[in-house]
Amino acid sequence: MSNRIEGLFLKSTNYSENAIIVDVLTDFHGKKSFLFKGLKNKKNSFIFQPFHVISFSCKFNSQKNINLGFYPELSFPVYSIISDIRKTSNALFLTELLYKTINKNEPSEKLFFHLKKIILSFEHLDFSSSFSVFFIKEILPFIGLQPINNFSEKNKYFNLKNGNFSSNSDSVYDPLFSDFLFSKLLGMNIDSYNVMKFAKQDRKAIMSILLDYLNYHANVNTSDIKSLKILYSLYD
């Protein structure tokens, strides 16, 4: 018996002339791969894009590496994400990062519904170049990497290894950057991303900290994410 599955598109790979394998962060099954056939028309191929939340039918079998998916459709329409190049670039980069960060078979219900809410907000609100750093900060607790925000006058340097602030500085970042701004980000809700404005150099410093933190703790090689260069070029 087929059931409807909802999920966030992560990656697609051509399987044949009219079939693709799609990696999806599903609502209740974690990160899974699905084979979709008969996708010759442009409408169906358009569905599988960064920051698209999709739903489809599937006779899901948790023992299979790849399940067959049928009748895919968007869970909600997106317009600004595909028409605003700044939003499109953010969606592309963050989708690549999610694909590399989320492990298969890990529970995903809370993460999926949180991301769905964030993407809906991103679609409807005006663009903010602070969105990407807020987004990455938001996923850290869901993958067990929540930094400890113990910033103080004594502990004012972020320690990548321990994931907290300490009194010793081994920073390789811009010496003019204050780790207080990173602490401030950690203490804010993502609903504030459209209000909180970081200067360009501060956003890049915060992004470097977040990516290095993922590199160290999750073995995520962020250096080969091609869309990051595009994102930086469109920051302002």
N, C-alpha and C positions, 0 to 999 in steps of 0.2 A: 504494500500500500504506500502510495506517495504522500509525502508531507511537504508543506511549504517551509523552506529554510530562508532565513534572512541573514545577510552578511555584508561585510565591507570588502570591496575589491582590493586585492593586494598586488597581484601580478598575473599576466597571461602569457602563455607560450603556445606557439602554433604547433598543432598536432598533425593536421593534414590540411588539404586545400579548403575544407569547409568545417573544420573542427579545431577547438582550442582547449587547452587545459588551463583552468583558472584557479589560482590560489585565493582563498577567501577566509577572512576572520568571521566565523559564523556566530550566530547568537548563542547556541547551546553546545556546540561540538568542538570548539576551539578552531585552530587554523587547519583547514582541510583543502584538498585539491578535488576539483570537479571537471569532468569532461563534458563539454557542450558541443553538440553536433548541429549541422544544418544552419550555420550562421552566415549565409551568403548575403542577406540583405543588410543595408547600412544601419538600420534601426537596431538590430540585434548586436552588431559589432560595436556600436556606440555605447551600449550599456556598460561594457567592461572598461572603465576609465578610473583614474585616481579620484578618491573621495566620492565615489558612487556607492551608495548603499543599495543593494540589490536583493530581490527575493526570487525564488525559483522552486520548482517541484523536484523532489528527489526521493528515491527509495533508499534512504541512507543506511549504510552498513558500516559500523565503526571499525570493522576488521579490515576493510578495504583501504588501500592507499589512495585510490582514485574512485570516486563515485560518479555516476551519470547524473547530469543536471538537465532539467527541461523547463521550457517556458520562462526564461529569465525576463525580469522587468525591473525598472527602477522603483524603489520604495517611495521616493518622493522626487519631484523634478528639481534639477539644478540648472541655473542659468548664469548667475554671476561667476560661479567657480570655473565655468568653461569659457566665459566671454572676457573676463578680466585676467590679463596675462600674469598679473602679480598673484592673484589667487590660484591660477592654474599652476604656476611654478611652485608655490607653497604646497599645493596638493600633491604634485609629482614628487617633490623631495620627501615629504613626510610619509607618503605611501611607501617609497623605497625604504625609508628608515624603519617603518613598521614591519615590513616584510623581513628585514634582516634581524629585527629585535625580538619578534614574537616567535616562540618555539611551538612546534606542532604538539597537539594533544594536551596543551595546558588549558585549564578552565578559562573561559573567555566571556562569560555572560555579563559580568559587571563591566569589563573593559569595553565590550562591544557597544552596550547601551550608552555608556559614557561618551564614547567616540561618536556615536550617532547624534547625540545631543550637541556635541561640539561642532560637528560638521553642519548641522542645521543652522546653528548660530553663525558660523562662518559664511554660509550661503546668504543669509539675510542681512547681516550687518555690513557696514562699510569696511573696506580693507584696512588692516593695520599691520605694519611691518613687524610688530612685536608678537604677532600670532604664533610664529613657528617656535619661539623659545618657550612660550606659555604651553604650547601643545606638547612639546617634549617633556617639560616638567610634569605635565599632567599624567603621562603614561608611566612614569617611574615607579609609583607605588604599586601599580598593577603587575609589574614584572619583578617585584621584590627588591627594588633599588632606591627606595625613598631616602634622600639625604637627610641628615639631622641638622635642623636649622638652629644651631646653638651660638649664632653670631653674638659677639660681645666686644667690649673695648679690649679685652684680653685675647679672646679667640676671634680674630678678624681675618684669618686666611683660610680659604677652603682647601681641605686636604682630600685629594682625589682618591687615595688609597682607602682612607677610613670613612669617607663620605660624610665628613663633618667639618666644622671650623676649628682651627687650632691656633696656637700662638706663634708657630713657626711658619715662615714663608719659604716655599720652594717653587714659587710661581714662575711659569715660563711665559706668562701672558703680558699684555701691555702694562708696564709699570705704573701708568697713570690710571689704570682701571681699579676701582675700589670693589672688593668682594662684598661690600655692603649691598651693592646693587643686586648681586646674585642672591644674597640672603633675602632681600626685599622681594625678588621674584618668587622664591620658595614659599614665602608667607602670603602670597596673593592667590586668589581664586581666578580661574581662567575667564570668568565673566568680566574680569577687569582688563582683559587684553586690549580692548578697544579704547580704553581710557588711559592706561599706563603707557607712556611714550618713552622709549629708551633711545638715546642718541645712537647714531649709526655705529660708531666705534665700540660703544658699550654692548650693543646687540651682538656684534661679532665676537666680542670677548666672552659674553655669556654663552653664545652658541659653541664656542671652542671648548669651554668648560663642560658643557652638557655632552658634547660628542666624545671628548676625551674620557669622561666618566663612563659612558656606554662602552667605549673601546676597552677600558680597563676591567670593568665588572661583568660585561655581557659578551665579551669577545666579538663585538660588532665592529667590523672594519669599515668605518665611515669614510675612509679616504678614497674609496672607489665608487662613492655615490656621485655620479656624474651631474645630477640635477642640482647639487649644492652650489657649484660654480655659477649656474644660471640664476639661482636664488640670490646669491651675493651680488650679482650684476644688476639685479632689479630691486635691491633693498630700498633705494630712494628714487 
